[in-house]
Amino acid sequence: MMDILVTIFTAFVSGVLATALGALGSVILTALVSIVGVFSIMAGCEYNIIGNICFGMFLGPQVAFGPALCAMNYAWKKGYIKDSKGLALPLGSLQKTDVLVFGGICAVAGWYLNTALGTFLPGLFDCVAATIVILNVITKIMFGNEGLMGKVPEGDKRFGLNSKNKWLPHMTYGHGSMFWLFGGSVGFIAAWLLYQMCRFSEQVGNPMIAGISFVPLWAIAVVFLIFMCCGLPCPVFHHVGLVGAYGAQMAYNAGCSEIRVYLWGFAFGIFAHYAGDLLADLFFVYGEGYVDPPSLSMLFCSVFAFAVFPALGLVNPDSAVSVIAPMAIILAFGIFAYFTGKCKKADMS
């Protein structure tokens, strides 16, 4: 009984603190501690800082970042804030106890929801991303003004190169080959880091290192968001790096060669980059209320990396399909990028 009470209270205060810091501030803190955790574990630390703190209680996005976004949706509904998309705002500055309490309640829900997903649907998708999405979806429906997907204003289009509203206007799929190349490059680096860490893990006999090999690029990309707080038009790519690592991990665990691991990382990086932009058009851009686009991308793409592609046998190390499949993904998105970029330039001329 005491353990349950401690768990509930710890989750609650984790949500309160994250809400006070603001969603963006809390996830940047998670990333900074994650970087420290990666180095400490690689240096031989036996305590899993990543699993127990960065993605567990206190800093885990399921009890920090996600609930802070939910509290922001609540604060907009109450009229405390005017911008329901401003995730950089530390909500503690509002001096509203009910906002912090709501963030804490959502954190308790997030902890048990994440635990339930991992228990009853293990290995099928990114449970942390799923928890964030579910909490955000519920609170956007509850507190938003136009339902889950929002209403597209007259004269605008939800999808398309000429849509007037975008999640990141400075980096959309309409930018063609640049968008394609950036996503693939991030995915490749994520795959390279994962491969190096997994090999090192085998050499030193420490499986914990392999277990955190998806973290480094995600954490670095989140820390980079500090520059967005400064008003710079920065790319958002932590979801691209994480999904790229998922694709690489899928191939590595199946016994694929180093080159195939990199190919899958490149392919999944592109996949996640496009998924984030398109899912933002669907659930984020229109209507008040926040549903996190990177989390949507991580959830959607993780289903393919964790379940669909392995079930289809696309990562069989003894078959050419584990080369053909990622190359087909890369090529298909490349062709799409070429034509979208060409159409965008034609429209601008």
C-alpha positions in Angstrom: 0.0 0.0 0.0 2.8 2.4 0.9 4.6 1.7 -2.4 1.5 2.6 -4.3 1.0 5.9 -2.4 4.7 6.8 -2.9 4.4 6.1 -6.6 1.2 8.2 -6.9 2.7 11.1 -5.0 6.1 11.0 -6.8 4.3 11.0 -10.2 2.1 13.8 -9.1 4.9 16.1 -8.0 6.9 15.2 -11.1 3.9 16.5 -13.1 3.7 19.6 -10.9 7.4 20.4 -11.4 7.3 19.8 -15.2 4.2 22.0 -15.5 5.9 24.8 -13.6 8.9 24.6 -15.8 6.8 24.4 -19.0 6.7 21.5 -21.4 9.7 22.5 -23.4 11.8 23.3 -20.4 11.0 20.0 -18.8 12.0 17.9 -21.9 15.2 19.9 -22.3 16.0 19.0 -18.7 15.3 15.4 -19.5 17.6 15.5 -22.5 20.5 17.1 -20.5 20.3 14.5 -17.8 20.0 11.8 -20.5 23.4 12.9 -21.9 24.9 12.7 -18.5 23.3 9.3 -18.1 24.7 7.9 -21.4 28.2 8.9 -20.5 27.9 7.5 -16.9 26.6 4.2 -18.1 29.2 3.9 -20.8 31.8 4.6 -18.1 30.6 1.7 -16.1 27.9 3.1 -13.8 25.6 0.2 -12.7 22.7 2.5 -11.9 20.4 3.0 -15.0 19.9 6.7 -14.9 18.2 6.6 -18.3 15.6 4.0 -17.4 14.9 5.0 -13.8 15.0 8.8 -14.0 15.2 10.2 -17.6 12.4 7.9 -18.9 11.1 6.9 -15.5 9.8 8.9 -12.6 10.6 12.6 -12.2 11.9 13.4 -15.8 10.1 10.7 -17.9 8.1 12.4 -20.7 5.1 10.3 -19.6 5.1 12.2 -16.2 6.7 15.4 -17.2 6.5 16.7 -20.8 3.2 15.1 -21.8 1.3 16.2 -18.6 2.8 19.7 -18.9 1.2 19.9 -22.4 -2.1 18.8 -21.0 -1.9 21.5 -18.3 -1.3 24.0 -21.1 -4.5 22.8 -22.8 -6.3 23.3 -19.5 -4.8 26.7 -18.9 -6.0 27.9 -22.4 -9.5 26.7 -21.6 -9.5 28.5 -18.3 -8.4 31.7 -20.1 -5.0 31.9 -18.3 -3.1 31.9 -21.6 -3.9 33.1 -25.1 -1.6 30.7 -27.1 -2.4 27.1 -26.7 0.7 26.2 -28.9 3.3 28.0 -26.7 5.0 25.0 -25.1 8.0 27.1 -24.1 6.0 29.1 -21.5 6.8 28.0 -17.9 3.2 27.6 -16.5 4.4 28.3 -13.0 4.6 31.9 -14.0 0.8 32.0 -14.2 0.7 31.6 -10.4 -2.4 29.3 -10.8 -2.4 26.4 -8.4 -5.1 24.6 -10.3 -2.8 24.4 -13.4 -0.1 22.7 -11.5 -2.5 20.4 -9.8 -4.0 19.4 -13.2 -0.4 18.7 -14.5 0.2 16.5 -11.5 -3.1 14.6 -12.0 -2.2 14.0 -15.7 1.3 12.8 -14.6 -0.3 10.1 -12.3 -2.5 9.1 -15.3 0.5 9.1 -17.6 2.6 6.8 -15.3 -0.1 4.2 -15.0 -1.1 4.4 -18.6 2.5 3.9 -19.8 2.8 1.0 -17.4 -0.4 -0.6 -18.7 0.6 -0.2 -22.3 4.0 -1.8 -21.6 2.4 -4.6 -19.7 -0.5 -5.5 -22.0 0.9 -4.5 -25.4 4.6 -5.0 -25.0 7.0 -4.5 -27.9 4.4 -3.2 -30.4 5.1 0.5 -30.3 6.8 3.3 -28.3 4.8 3.3 -25.1 6.1 6.7 -23.9 5.1 8.4 -27.2 1.7 6.6 -27.1 1.1 7.9 -23.5 1.9 11.5 -24.5 -0.4 11.3 -27.6 -3.3 9.7 -25.7 -3.1 12.3 -22.9 -2.8 15.2 -25.4 -5.7 13.9 -27.6 -8.0 13.6 -24.6 -7.2 17.1 -23.3 -7.4 18.7 -26.7 -10.9 17.2 -27.2 -11.9 18.3 -23.6 -10.4 21.8 -23.7 -9.9 22.7 -27.3 -12.4 24.7 -29.4 -12.7 22.7 -32.6 -12.4 19.0 -31.7 -9.3 16.9 -32.3 -8.4 17.9 -35.8 -9.7 21.4 -35.9 -11.5 23.2 -38.7 -9.6 24.4 -41.8 -10.3 28.1 -42.5 -12.0 29.0 -45.7 -9.5 29.4 -48.5 -6.9 27.2 -46.8 -6.1 23.5 -47.2 -5.2 21.0 -44.5 -2.6 19.3 -46.8 -0.8 20.5 -49.8 2.2 22.6 -50.8 0.1 25.8 -50.7 -1.3 25.3 -47.2 -1.2 28.6 -45.3 -0.6 27.1 -41.9 2.2 24.7 -41.1 3.7 23.3 -37.9 7.2 24.5 -39.0 6.9 26.9 -41.9 10.7 27.0 -42.4 10.9 23.2 -42.8 8.1 21.3 -44.5 7.9 18.5 -47.0 7.2 21.2 -49.6 10.9 22.0 -49.4 11.6 18.8 -51.4 15.0 17.3 -51.6 16.3 19.4 -48.7 13.6 18.0 -46.4 14.4 14.4 -47.6 18.1 14.7 -47.2 17.9 16.2 -43.7 15.7 13.4 -42.5 17.9 10.7 -44.0 21.0 12.3 -42.6 19.7 12.5 -39.1 18.5 8.9 -39.3 21.9 7.8 -40.6 23.8 9.4 -37.7 21.3 7.9 -35.2 22.0 4.5 -36.8 25.8 5.0 -36.7 25.7 6.0 -33.0 23.5 3.0 -32.2 25.8 0.6 -34.1 28.9 1.9 -32.4 27.3 1.7 -28.9 25.9 -1.8 -29.5 29.3 -3.1 -30.7 31.0 -1.5 -27.7 28.3 -3.1 -25.5 29.3 -6.5 -26.8 33.0 -5.8 -26.3 32.8 -4.8 -22.7 30.0 -7.2 -21.8 27.5 -4.6 -20.6 24.1 -5.0 -22.2 22.9 -1.8 -20.5 24.9 0.2 -23.1 23.0 -1.4 -26.0 19.7 -0.7 -24.2 20.4 3.1 -24.2 21.8 3.3 -27.7 18.7 5.0 -29.0 19.1 7.9 -26.6 22.1 10.1 -27.7 20.8 11.7 -30.9 17.4 12.2 -29.4 18.9 14.0 -26.4 21.2 16.2 -28.5 18.3 17.2 -30.7 16.1 18.1 -27.8 18.9 20.2 -26.2 19.2 22.0 -29.6 15.6 23.3 -29.1 17.1 25.8 -26.7 17.9 27.9 -29.9 14.2 27.8 -30.8 13.5 29.5 -27.5 15.8 32.2 -28.8 13.5 32.8 -31.7 15.7 31.1 -34.4 14.0 29.0 -37.1 15.6 25.8 -36.1 14.7 22.3 -37.3 12.9 20.0 -34.9 14.5 16.5 -35.3 14.5 14.6 -32.1 11.7 12.4 -33.4 13.7 11.8 -36.6 16.7 10.7 -34.6 14.8 8.5 -32.3 12.9 6.7 -35.1 16.1 6.4 -37.1 17.6 4.6 -34.1 14.5 2.4 -33.9 14.9 1.4 -37.6 18.6 0.7 -37.0 17.9 -1.3 -33.8 15.3 -3.3 -35.7 18.0 -4.3 -38.3 20.8 -4.8 -35.7 18.7 -7.1 -33.5 17.8 -9.2 -36.5 21.5 -9.8 -37.3 21.8 -7.5 -40.3 25.2 -6.2 -41.5 26.5 -2.8 -40.6 25.6 -1.3 -44.0 22.0 -2.7 -43.7 21.7 -1.1 -40.3 22.7 2.2 -41.7 20.3 1.9 -44.6 17.4 1.2 -42.3 18.4 4.2 -40.1 18.5 6.4 -43.2 15.1 5.1 -44.4 13.4 5.5 -41.0 14.8 9.0 -40.5 13.1 10.1 -43.8 9.9 8.2 -42.8 9.7 10.0 -39.4 10.5 13.4 -40.9 7.6 13.2 -43.3 5.3 11.5 -40.8 5.8 14.4 -38.3 4.9 17.1 -40.8 1.9 15.3 -42.2 0.5 14.2 -38.8 0.9 17.8 -37.6 -1.3 18.9 -40.4 -3.9 16.4 -39.2 -3.9 16.9 -35.5 -1.9 19.9 -34.5 -2.1 22.9 -36.8 -5.8 23.7 -36.7 -7.9 24.4 -33.7 -6.8 25.4 -30.2 -5.1 22.7 -28.1 -1.8 20.9 -28.3 -1.1 17.4 -29.6 2.7 16.9 -29.9 3.7 16.2 -33.6 7.0 14.5 -32.8 5.3 12.1 -30.4 2.7 11.4 -33.1 5.6 10.6 -35.5 7.4 8.4 -33.0 4.3 6.5 -32.1 3.2 5.9 -35.8 6.7 5.0 -37.1 7.5 2.8 -34.1 4.7 0.5 -35.0 6.5 -0.3 -38.3 9.9 -0.7 -36.6 8.7 -2.8 -33.7 6.0 -4.9 -35.2 5.1 -4.6 -38.9 8.4 -4.8 -40.8 9.8 -7.6 -38.6 6.5 -9.6 -39.0 6.7 -9.1 -42.7 10.3 -10.5 -42.8 11.8 -7.3 -44.2 14.8 -7.5 -42.0 15.9 -11.0 -42.7 19.7 -10.9 -42.7 19.9 -13.8 -45.1 17.7 -12.2 -47.8 18.2 -9.4 -50.2 14.9 -8.0 -49.0 16.6 -6.3 -46.0 18.5 -4.2 -48.6 15.8 -3.8 -51.1 13.1 -2.7 -48.6 15.0 0.3 -47.1 16.3 1.3 -50.5 12.7 1.3 -51.8 11.6 3.5 -49.0 14.5 5.9 -49.6 13.8 6.0 -53.3 10.0 6.4 -53.0 10.4 9.4 -50.7 13.2 10.7 -52.9 10.9 10.8 -55.9 8.2 12.4 -53.9 10.6 15.0 -52.6 11.8 15.8 -56.2 8.4 16.4 -57.5 7.1 18.4 -54.4 10.2 20.6 -54.5 9.7 21.2 -58.2 6.0 22.0 -57.8 6.8 24.4 -54.9 9.3 26.3 -57.0 6.9 26.5 -59.9 4.2 27.9 -57.6 6.6 30.5 -56.3 7.8 31.7 -59.7 
